[in-house]
Amino acid sequence: MTAPVLPARYRVAGRQEETHDTVTLDLWPVDQPIPAYQPGQFTMLYAPGIGEVPVSISGTGPDAGLVQTVRAVGAVTRALCAAGPGRLLGVRGPYGTGWDVASAADGDLLIVAGGIGLAPLRGALLSALGHRDRYRRIVVLIGARSPTELVFARELDQWRCSGAEAEVTVDQPSAGWTGHVGVVTQLLPRAGVDPARTTALVCGPEVMMRLTARQLLPLGVPARRIRVSLERNMRCGVAECGHCQLGPLLLCRDGPVVSYEVAAPLLAIREL
Amino acid sequence: MTAPGASQDAPSPGAGAAELGGHAFLRGMPERYVAVLARACRPTQVPEGYRFFAEGDPANLLWLIRSGHVALDLHPPGRRLIVETLGKGDLLGLSWLVPPYEWQFGATAVQDTILFELDAALVRAACDADPGLGYELLRRVMSAASSRLQAARIRMLDLYAASSSVRDEA
């Protein structure tokens, strides 16, 4: 089904500050909601009178609501982050490809997130935890710049209680931090996943995704079962405008989630 | 040679060699070399907060972590900076192999930790006596050092800062 290009009206029902520059919004549809989403897909989120940006979907709320996490990096995202309860926003989508979490069933699911890369993975994780018995191990490795810049920190214990093995590492520990210190790839060998039965979902800065994949490949995880989420300048969301082209892909349609088999040569291209 | 506070199992060279050879750091090493290392090795476990060594101490021991995790730190005046944490499968200690055999950082157990503890002087002597063992061990130490160097470089890049490619404009 083609997602509509006209935005649906959604009202901000809740606003949670994740970090100093990142906010999670609970959005409720005012009229007809957008079609059901697959974890990994994104919407075009419109701040009326200011502009529209692609934002990954982090989950669903009650009554066809959406959970979307936005980092303030420009005029539109600053306006979205400032949107308080009651504010109307426009939502188009959902667009793009999903993580296809179900294909990891009967094996180990490895989720590797860097920074705000956890936002598009949260939906995949919740989906897997909702069907916990379908997976062997669910391992979640999270890297953040510092403890205060960890998104969804409040949910970690809940994920662990639901059957996920979640580990967090930070680049810059604060006083009193007793967790891991280092880059997230350093947690991979310690996780002890069974490579032959592992599906890895990876999202974060591209360098981090590349390093993660390059560490998983020699362990024996095949490239087709390593999935990464690529971010480019999505504008139309329906593969018409070409702004998000990466090699042969239009990422709003062919991505954002692609296998590393497809992504590896594209991540090596030096772009203009 | 064990520092106070650590508890040790009775050494049993045969079983120790099999267990030692199963450690991720030594995986794939020929059994004859593992047997030599096992003679310099004791299983040990330490409680949370145990101080393995401080910056400037002589590097007389090295450890292979079996479970738990350990923080490497520096102590500028009035502060403690955690440089990195190590965990299951990791080598704890690089300075035992390089003169002047002094620790460059401190190390503290962040939680109860189980390790293999090896006598650095015995290991160095065994490597000198058999360059084949020395090469096998050096390859592994080099791999660990290379991974840590790469991780340090990546952290210097501050990857989680907002990149210009995702900056939006109205």
Interface residues (C-beta under 8 A of the other chain):
Chain A: D21 I50 G51 V53 R71 V73 G74 A75 V76 T77 G114 G115 I116 G143 A144 R145 E149 T169 D171 P173 W177 T178 G179 H180 V181 G182 V183 T185 Q186 L187 P189 R190 G192 G204 P205 V207 M208 L211 E231 R232 N233
Chain B: A24 H69 A71 I82 V83 E84 T85 G87 K88 G89 D90 V110 S147 Q150 A151 I154 R155 L157 D158 L159 Y160 A161 A162 S163 S165 V166 R167 D168 E169 A170
